[in-house]
Structure formats: structure tokens, C-alpha cells
Amino acid sequence: MLPRVIGIDFGLVRVGVAVADPLRIFATPLGTFSRKETLAKLIEIRDSDGLEKVVLGWPLQLDGAEGETVALVRKFERQLEGALPGVKIVRWDERYTSVMAQRAIRESGGTRTARARKGRIDAAAAAILLQSYLDSLDGRPEMAGN
């Protein structure tokens, strides 16, 4: 079995996490976690299933410039590198992932509290981000700086 590929949608409060299936065809939301919990979860996945790559959502603005939260994401990227030596970290354009996730959840129906809905949105955004990466494996190059 191939080592896992994980997608991360970094947020100021919580981190959305998604995982690719063993064949790397589909991305599935795994959940939302604090930053510390995210690192622990990724270490757990690495130790149990193997972890080859983390696809980290990179906050670009509509014009392609880096957004305001880049400094925080860079700090988290360094934490990932320290906690997961040897695991490749790929920066991936995350524009529109949260909007797409909100739309998908709204269209799926169901009622939830605002907090639970936000957690679902973060995990779904991570899955959309990871699915975008998986779909591009035979196309789009990874972002510079990786």
C-alpha cells in the first residue's frame, strides 16, 4: 500500500484535514483539529499507514499575491517539517476552497450549529484542496518554494 497523502486547510482557529485513499484517487475529509492536534494526528498517520506528502493550502489572494495569513501558514509549515522529517510538504493554491465547501455543505442540507458547520467547512475545504492536487498529478506543477 502506498503511503498516505494528506491535505490541510490551515485556519486561525482550527485546521481542516483530509486524506487521500490508498490509490490517490479520492480525497475524504478527516476532521478539524487544533494545530497541536493536527501535528499529533499526522504523526499517528505516518506511524500507522506511512505519510509521503502533505498538501498545504497556500493563502493566495484573487490576484495571485500571497494573502495576509501567509506568515502564520509559513510558521505552521516549519512545525510540520520539524514534526515530520522526510515528509514532502507541497504548497497548494487554496483560493475558493472554503467557498466551494460552504456551497457543497449548504446544498447537502441538514441543520447544524454554526460551530459544527464551520468545522465541516474546514474539513471539506481540505478535501477540495487535496482533490484538486490529486486531479492534477498528471498536469499542473507544484508551487515554487517547495
Secondary structure, DSSP 4 states (H G I P E B T S, - for coil): -PPEEEEEE--SS-EEEEEE-TTSS-EEEEEEE-HHHHHHHHHHHHHHH-EEEEEEEE-B-TTS-B-TTHHHHHHHHHHHHHHSTT-EEEEEE-TTHHHHHHHHHHHH-----HHHHHHHHHHHHHHHHHHHHHHTTTSSPPPTT-
